[in-house]
Amino acid sequence: MKIPTLTLALAVLGLAGCANDPAPTEQLRVSEQALEQAKAVGATDQVGEFKLAEDKLERARSNLLTQQFRDARLRAEQAELDARLAEARVLTLKSEEQLNVLQTRVDRLRKQLAVQP
């Protein structure tokens, strides 16, 4: 009977050791890359999600310094998602601008074709 009790105690201790959140250094790196990529396509502080991403990444770094690893990981994940959303918004705006330019050209060509006898 003592062996199953000992096994159970070791299992509980093992699970308790897994409950501690490790430092989310990899997630912070991924979030920083997402911010850099958003910046590379033209995101600035003018894009609300980009500013949110920067703020959340800064909070994640602060949480990391105070060893609040769970909060740091969550903030870093949120920062990554906000940065990706900012990137998508900038790319969408650029695509819409290009579409408008092309539409203007098509309209001009149609008018030119309509005028010819």
KAKAQUI-V598122 format. One record per residue. RES is the residue in three letters. PSI is psi in radians with two decimals (none if undefined). Layout:
BEGIN
res:psi
RES:PSI
RES:PSI
END
This chain:
BEGIN
res:psi
MET:-0.46
LYS:-0.52
ILE:-0.82
PRO:-0.61
THR:-0.76
LEU:-0.73
THR:-0.76
LEU:-0.74
ALA:-0.74
LEU:-0.66
ALA:-0.75
VAL:-0.75
LEU:-0.67
GLY:-0.74
LEU:-0.64
ALA:-0.63
GLY:-0.58
CYS:-0.32
ALA:-0.40
ASN:2.30
ASP:2.29
PRO:2.84
ALA:2.25
PRO:0.89
THR:-0.67
GLU:-0.73
GLN:-0.66
LEU:-0.71
ARG:-0.77
VAL:-0.72
SER:-0.72
GLU:-0.70
GLN:-0.70
ALA:-0.69
LEU:-0.74
GLU:-0.69
GLN:-0.73
ALA:-0.70
LYS:-0.63
ALA:-0.53
VAL:-0.04
GLY:0.13
ALA:2.40
THR:-3.07
ASP:-0.24
GLN:-0.43
VAL:2.05
GLY:-0.74
GLU:-0.55
PHE:-0.77
LYS:-0.73
LEU:-0.76
ALA:-0.76
GLU:-0.77
ASP:-0.76
LYS:-0.63
LEU:-0.67
GLU:-0.72
ARG:-0.64
ALA:-0.74
ARG:-0.69
SER:-0.76
ASN:-0.63
LEU:-0.73
LEU:-0.58
THR:0.18
GLN:0.53
GLN:1.28
PHE:-0.64
ARG:-0.84
ASP:-0.66
ALA:-0.76
ARG:-0.79
LEU:-0.77
ARG:-0.70
ALA:-0.70
GLU:-0.75
GLN:-0.70
ALA:-0.73
GLU:-0.82
LEU:-0.71
ASP:-0.69
ALA:-0.72
ARG:-0.64
LEU:-0.73
ALA:-0.76
GLU:-0.79
ALA:-0.70
ARG:-0.75
VAL:-0.78
LEU:-0.64
THR:-0.78
LEU:-0.74
LYS:-0.71
SER:-0.70
GLU:-0.68
GLU:-0.77
GLN:-0.69
LEU:-0.73
ASN:-0.72
VAL:-0.79
LEU:-0.69
GLN:-0.67
THR:-0.74
ARG:-0.73
VAL:-0.78
ASP:-0.74
ARG:-0.76
LEU:-0.70
ARG:-0.71
LYS:-0.71
GLN:-0.71
LEU:-0.56
ALA:-0.50
VAL:-0.55
GLN:2.44
PRO:none
END
